[in-house]
Amino acid sequence: MSAGFRAVQWNRTKLVYDGILLAGVVLYIGGYLTLVYWLDPPQDQLAAIDLRIRAFGTCAFFMLTVILSIGPLTRLDRRFLPLLYNRRHFGVLTFFVVLLHAFFMVEWYAVQNALPSLYDELTKVSDYGKFIGFPFKALGLVALLILFLMAATSHDYWLVFLTPPVWKGLHMALYVAYGLIVMHVALGVMQYDHNPFIPAMLASGFACVTVLHLVAGWRERRSRFRTRAPASSRRRMANASRCSATARRSERSRIFAPTSMGRSAKGASSTAA
C-alpha cells in the first residue's frame, strides 16, 4: 500500500489556532523591538541587525519551550488539550522564526563583507576542542537543520510513509534541537553580554520543561501503580479463596475416608459369609 499526499484540510479551528500563533509572534517581536528602540536605540546598521537577531532568537527559544511543555501539560490536565491540536503548525512556524534569526546573522556578516570570516569560524577544527571559544554558530546550524527536517515531515503523508515509530523517533529530535539551542546561547551571547535576562531565560525555560516532564511522568507512574494495585489484590483474594476451597475439600476427604473404608470392609465380610 502506498501513501497518498493530501493537501492540508483547513477548518475554522485550524485557522483560529494559526491566527493566534501568528499574532503572538508578531506581538512579541514587535514589542521587543519597540521596547529596545525606546530604551536603547541602535547606533548604526550593525546594531539594528543585532537587535533583530536577538528578537527572533529569543522568540524562537520561547516557542520551543512552549512546544515541549504542551505534551506534559496535557498529561497533567486535559484542559490543555486544545494546545495540542495542530502542534505541528506551531513547530513549522518556529522553524521559520529560527530561519529568520539565521538570515539576520548572515546579513550581519554580509554588511561588513565578512562572510569569509563566518566560513573560517565554522570550519576551524581546532576550536571545536575548546569550551570557551567553541564555534557556537555550528550548534545553531545543526538545530536549524533538525527543525527543517521536522517541518518538512510534519504532514500526515510522512507519518504514513515513514511509519509511526520512525516518524515519532525523528520528531523526538526536537529535544536535541532544544539542548543545542541552549548551548548555542550559553557558549555564544552569554560569553560577552552579561545581561541577566539571558541566563534567566535559559534557566527558567529549561527548568520549566524538565519539571513538567518529571511531574507528568511521576503522576502517570503513580496512576499505573494504583490501577495495578486493585488487580493484584483481587488476584490475592482469588488465590486465597482457591487455597481455602482446596483445604476444605482435603478436610472433607479426611473426615469421610474412614467411613468409606469401613463400609467397603463390611460389604466384603458379608459377601464372604
Contacts in CASP RR format, 6 or more apart in sequence:
PFRMAT RR
TARGET T0000
AUTHOR 0000-0000-0000
METHOD contacts of the structure
MODEL  1
MSAGFRAVQWNRTKLVYDGILLAGVVLYIGGYLTLVYWLDPPQDQLAAID
LRIRAFGTCAFFMLTVILSIGPLTRLDRRFLPLLYNRRHFGVLTFFVVLL
HAFFMVEWYAVQNALPSLYDELTKVSDYGKFIGFPFKALGLVALLILFLM
AATSHDYWLVFLTPPVWKGLHMALYVAYGLIVMHVALGVMQYDHNPFIPA
MLASGFACVTVLHLVAGWRERRSRFRTRAPASSRRRMANASRCSATARRS
ERSRIFAPTSMGRSAKGASSTAA
3 157 0 8 1.000
3 160 0 8 1.000
3 161 0 8 1.000
4 157 0 8 1.000
4 160 0 8 1.000
5 155 0 8 1.000
5 157 0 8 1.000
6 156 0 8 1.000
6 157 0 8 1.000
8 14 0 8 1.000
8 155 0 8 1.000
13 85 0 8 1.000
13 86 0 8 1.000
14 86 0 8 1.000
14 89 0 8 1.000
17 85 0 8 1.000
17 86 0 8 1.000
17 89 0 8 1.000
18 86 0 8 1.000
18 89 0 8 1.000
18 93 0 8 1.000
21 89 0 8 1.000
21 90 0 8 1.000
21 93 0 8 1.000
22 93 0 8 1.000
25 59 0 8 1.000
25 63 0 8 1.000
25 93 0 8 1.000
25 97 0 8 1.000
28 59 0 8 1.000
28 62 0 8 1.000
29 55 0 8 1.000
29 56 0 8 1.000
29 59 0 8 1.000
30 55 0 8 1.000
32 54 0 8 1.000
32 55 0 8 1.000
32 58 0 8 1.000
32 59 0 8 1.000
33 51 0 8 1.000
33 52 0 8 1.000
33 55 0 8 1.000
36 51 0 8 1.000
36 55 0 8 1.000
37 51 0 8 1.000
42 48 0 8 1.000
42 50 0 8 1.000
42 51 0 8 1.000
45 111 0 8 1.000
46 108 0 8 1.000
46 111 0 8 1.000
46 112 0 8 1.000
49 104 0 8 1.000
49 107 0 8 1.000
49 108 0 8 1.000
49 111 0 8 1.000
50 108 0 8 1.000
52 104 0 8 1.000
53 101 0 8 1.000
53 104 0 8 1.000
53 105 0 8 1.000
53 108 0 8 1.000
54 189 0 8 1.000
56 97 0 8 1.000
56 98 0 8 1.000
56 100 0 8 1.000
56 101 0 8 1.000
56 104 0 8 1.000
57 97 0 8 1.000
57 98 0 8 1.000
57 101 0 8 1.000
58 201 0 8 1.000
59 97 0 8 1.000
60 94 0 8 1.000
60 97 0 8 1.000
60 98 0 8 1.000
60 101 0 8 1.000
60 181 0 8 1.000
61 181 0 8 1.000
61 185 0 8 1.000
61 201 0 8 1.000
61 202 0 8 1.000
61 205 0 8 1.000
62 201 0 8 1.000
63 90 0 8 1.000
63 91 0 8 1.000
63 93 0 8 1.000
63 94 0 8 1.000
63 97 0 8 1.000
64 94 0 8 1.000
64 174 0 8 1.000
64 177 0 8 1.000
64 178 0 8 1.000
64 181 0 8 1.000
65 178 0 8 1.000
65 205 0 8 1.000
65 208 0 8 1.000
65 209 0 8 1.000
66 90 0 8 1.000
67 87 0 8 1.000
67 90 0 8 1.000
67 91 0 8 1.000
67 94 0 8 1.000
67 174 0 8 1.000
68 174 0 8 1.000
68 175 0 8 1.000
68 178 0 8 1.000
68 209 0 8 1.000
69 208 0 8 1.000
69 209 0 8 1.000
69 212 0 8 1.000
70 80 0 8 1.000
70 83 0 8 1.000
70 84 0 8 1.000
70 87 0 8 1.000
70 90 0 8 1.000
71 80 0 8 1.000
71 84 0 8 1.000
71 216 0 8 1.000
72 212 0 8 1.000
72 213 0 8 1.000
72 215 0 8 1.000
72 216 0 8 1.000
72 217 0 8 1.000
73 80 0 8 1.000
73 83 0 8 1.000
73 212 0 8 1.000
73 216 0 8 1.000
74 80 0 8 1.000
74 81 0 8 1.000
74 83 0 8 1.000
74 84 0 8 1.000
75 216 0 8 1.000
75 217 0 8 1.000
75 219 0 8 1.000
75 220 0 8 1.000
76 212 0 8 1.000
76 215 0 8 1.000
76 216 0 8 1.000
76 219 0 8 1.000
88 154 0 8 1.000
89 154 0 8 1.000
91 147 0 8 1.000
91 150 0 8 1.000
91 151 0 8 1.000
91 154 0 8 1.000
92 151 0 8 1.000
92 154 0 8 1.000
94 147 0 8 1.000
95 144 0 8 1.000
95 147 0 8 1.000
95 148 0 8 1.000
95 150 0 8 1.000
95 151 0 8 1.000
96 151 0 8 1.000
98 143 0 8 1.000
98 144 0 8 1.000
98 147 0 8 1.000
99 144 0 8 1.000
102 140 0 8 1.000
102 141 0 8 1.000
102 144 0 8 1.000
105 137 0 8 1.000
106 115 0 8 1.000
106 118 0 8 1.000
109 115 0 8 1.000
109 117 0 8 1.000
109 118 0 8 1.000
118 137 0 8 1.000
121 127 0 8 1.000
121 135 0 8 1.000
121 137 0 8 1.000
122 135 0 8 1.000
122 137 0 8 1.000
122 138 0 8 1.000
122 141 0 8 1.000
124 135 0 8 1.000
127 133 0 8 1.000
127 134 0 8 1.000
127 135 0 8 1.000
128 134 0 8 1.000
128 135 0 8 1.000
128 138 0 8 1.000
131 187 0 8 1.000
132 187 0 8 1.000
132 191 0 8 1.000
133 187 0 8 1.000
133 191 0 8 1.000
134 187 0 8 1.000
136 183 0 8 1.000
136 184 0 8 1.000
136 185 0 8 1.000
136 187 0 8 1.000
136 188 0 8 1.000
137 184 0 8 1.000
139 180 0 8 1.000
139 181 0 8 1.000
139 183 0 8 1.000
139 184 0 8 1.000
139 187 0 8 1.000
140 180 0 8 1.000
140 181 0 8 1.000
140 184 0 8 1.000
142 177 0 8 1.000
142 180 0 8 1.000
143 176 0 8 1.000
143 177 0 8 1.000
143 178 0 8 1.000
143 179 0 8 1.000
143 180 0 8 1.000
143 181 0 8 1.000
143 184 0 8 1.000
146 173 0 8 1.000
146 174 0 8 1.000
146 176 0 8 1.000
146 177 0 8 1.000
146 180 0 8 1.000
147 174 0 8 1.000
147 177 0 8 1.000
149 170 0 8 1.000
149 173 0 8 1.000
150 170 0 8 1.000
150 171 0 8 1.000
150 173 0 8 1.000
150 174 0 8 1.000
150 177 0 8 1.000
152 158 0 8 1.000
153 162 0 8 1.000
153 167 0 8 1.000
153 170 0 8 1.000
153 171 0 8 1.000
158 167 0 8 1.000
159 167 0 8 1.000
162 170 0 8 1.000
178 209 0 8 1.000
182 202 0 8 1.000
182 206 0 8 1.000
185 198 0 8 1.000
185 202 0 8 1.000
186 202 0 8 1.000
189 198 0 8 1.000
190 198 0 8 1.000
190 199 0 8 1.000
190 202 0 8 1.000
END
